Amino acid sequence: MPPAPGDREARREDVSEAVWRVLAGKGFGGLTLRAVAAEMEVSTGMLMHYFPTKRALITHALDLLEKRTAERPRRARPVAGLSTVRAMLLDILPLTPGDTARNRIWVSSWDLSLADEGLTTEQAGRYTRLRSTIRPHLEAARDLGELPAATDPEQLAAIAVAFTHGLVVQALFDPGRFPEDVQIAMVDDFLASIAPPGPGGGKGR
């Protein structure tokens, strides 16, 4: 028998917390209705009122991961331009245990997302939203003279995301080679490389 509307809403947070704990411990490869049910000490039949299919569970988990990522503590954005871009890129990297755990979960989701056309489209949308949050700050940096006047902010946002996510993967697989200070230095070097030479460049450092 399905839960009453009030009970369903009251239990939704408990279900989400259990999904998150399974993701944190096992990644998407270990995310199953059975694993979530065991985490909650309930039957899989009860969970099927929330997730009638494995895909529904995965979709919820991806939405939950995006929500947790958006709600995580962020660095201050005190100055317009490259200083803000720097803070945003550092917020993506696995520089803390919490950020490392989130990034490991994201990477574990890629295989499932690539195997499902709908999930692929949703994941592409997430990257589009990420680039769109960075682009206005690159535009501001260009207007401030921190970037060349001919800079294409949309293209540079794509390059910045590609660079940062490539660094994420390397840091996850080889944390000894890419500790916190090395990751930060690489972001600073990247920002310096896109700034024009001279007194006006590199102000994002």
C-alpha positions in Angstrom: 0.0 0.0 0.0 1.5 3.4 -1.0 2.3 5.9 1.8 -0.2 8.7 2.5 0.7 12.0 0.9 1.8 13.5 4.3 3.9 10.4 5.1 5.4 10.4 1.7 6.6 14.0 2.1 7.9 13.4 5.6 9.9 10.4 4.4 11.3 11.9 1.3 14.2 13.5 3.2 15.0 10.2 4.9 15.1 8.5 1.5 17.4 11.1 0.0 19.8 10.9 3.0 20.0 7.1 2.5 20.6 7.5 -1.2 23.4 10.0 -0.4 25.0 7.7 2.1 25.1 4.9 -0.4 26.6 7.2 -3.0 29.2 8.4 -0.6 30.2 4.8 0.3 29.8 3.0 -3.0 29.4 5.5 -5.8 26.9 5.0 -8.6 28.2 1.5 -9.2 26.8 0.4 -5.9 23.6 2.4 -6.0 20.7 -0.1 -6.1 17.2 -0.3 -4.5 18.5 -3.1 -2.4 21.4 -1.1 -1.1 19.2 1.9 -0.3 16.6 -0.3 1.4 19.3 -1.9 3.5 20.6 1.5 4.5 17.1 2.5 5.7 16.3 -1.0 7.1 13.1 -1.1 5.0 11.9 -3.4 2.2 12.6 -2.7 -1.4 8.9 -2.8 -2.0 8.5 0.4 0.2 11.2 2.1 -1.9 9.5 1.3 -5.1 6.8 3.7 -4.2 9.5 6.4 -4.6 11.6 4.8 -7.3 9.6 2.3 -9.5 12.7 1.7 -11.7 16.4 1.7 -11.4 16.5 4.7 -13.8 14.2 6.7 -11.5 16.6 6.0 -8.6 19.6 7.1 -10.7 17.8 10.3 -11.8 17.0 11.2 -8.3 20.6 10.5 -7.2 21.9 12.8 -9.9 19.5 15.6 -9.0 20.4 15.1 -5.3 24.1 15.3 -6.2 23.6 18.5 -8.2 21.7 20.0 -5.3 24.3 19.1 -2.7 27.0 20.4 -5.0 25.1 23.7 -5.4 24.6 24.1 -1.6 28.2 23.4 -0.6 30.1 26.2 1.1 31.7 28.5 -1.5 34.7 30.8 -1.4 33.9 34.5 -1.3 33.7 36.4 -4.6 35.0 39.8 -3.4 36.3 41.3 -6.7 34.7 41.1 -10.2 36.7 39.5 -12.9 39.4 36.8 -12.7 39.4 36.8 -8.9 35.9 35.5 -9.0 36.7 33.0 -11.8 39.6 31.8 -9.7 37.3 31.2 -6.7 34.8 29.4 -8.8 37.4 27.0 -10.3 38.9 26.3 -6.9 35.4 25.4 -5.6 35.2 22.7 -8.2 38.4 21.0 -7.3 38.9 18.2 -4.7 40.7 20.4 -2.2 38.8 19.2 0.9 37.5 15.8 2.0 33.9 16.8 1.2 34.8 18.1 -2.2 36.8 15.0 -2.9 33.8 12.8 -2.0 31.5 14.8 -4.2 33.9 14.6 -7.1 34.3 10.9 -6.7 30.6 10.5 -6.9 30.3 12.6 -10.0 33.0 10.6 -11.8 31.3 7.4 -10.8 28.1 8.6 -12.5 29.7 9.2 -15.9 29.5 5.6 -17.1 25.8 5.3 -16.3 25.1 8.7 -17.9 26.9 7.8 -21.1 24.9 4.6 -21.4 21.5 6.3 -21.3 20.6 8.9 -23.9 18.3 10.8 -21.6 20.9 10.9 -18.8 23.5 12.0 -21.3 21.3 15.0 -22.3 20.7 15.9 -18.6 24.4 15.7 -17.9 25.2 17.9 -20.9 22.7 20.4 -19.5 24.6 20.4 -16.2 27.8 21.3 -18.0 25.9 24.0 -19.9 24.7 25.5 -16.7 28.2 25.4 -15.2 29.7 27.2 -18.2 26.9 29.8 -18.1 27.8 30.6 -14.4 31.4 31.3 -15.3 30.9 33.2 -18.6 29.6 36.5 -17.1 32.7 36.7 -14.9 35.0 36.2 -17.9 33.1 39.0 -19.6 33.7 41.2 -16.6 37.4 40.3 -16.7 37.6 41.2 -20.4 35.9 44.5 -19.7 38.4 45.2 -16.9 41.3 44.5 -19.2 42.3 41.3 -17.3 41.7 39.3 -20.6 42.5 40.3 -24.2 39.8 42.4 -25.9 39.2 39.7 -28.5 38.4 37.0 -25.8 35.3 34.9 -26.5 33.9 34.4 -23.0 31.7 31.4 -24.0 34.7 29.6 -25.6 36.9 30.4 -22.7 34.3 29.2 -20.2 34.4 25.8 -22.0 38.2 25.8 -21.9 38.2 26.6 -18.2 35.7 23.9 -17.3 37.6 21.4 -19.5 40.9 22.3 -17.7 39.4 22.1 -14.3 37.6 18.8 -14.7 40.7 17.3 -16.3 42.6 18.4 -13.1 39.8 16.9 -11.0 40.3 13.5 -12.6 44.0 13.5 -12.2 43.8 14.6 -8.6 41.3 11.8 -7.8 43.5 9.1 -9.4 46.8 10.4 -8.2 46.3 12.6 -5.1 50.0 12.3 -4.2 51.0 14.0 -7.4 48.3 16.6 -7.2 47.9 17.7 -3.6 46.0 20.8 -2.6 48.9 23.3 -3.2 49.7 21.8 -6.6 46.1 22.1 -7.7 45.9 25.7 -6.6 49.2 26.6 -8.3 47.9 25.0 -11.6 44.7 27.0 -11.5 46.8 30.2 -11.0 49.1 29.2 -13.8 46.1 28.6 -16.1 44.6 32.0 -15.3 48.0 33.7 -15.8 48.3 32.0 -19.2 45.0 33.5 -20.5 45.7 37.0 -19.3 47.4 39.5 -21.6 51.1 40.4 -20.9 51.8 43.6 -19.1 50.5 45.4 -16.0 46.9 44.8 -16.7 47.2 41.0 -16.9 47.1 38.3 -14.3 45.1 40.3 -11.8 43.1 37.2 -10.9 46.0 35.6 -9.0 
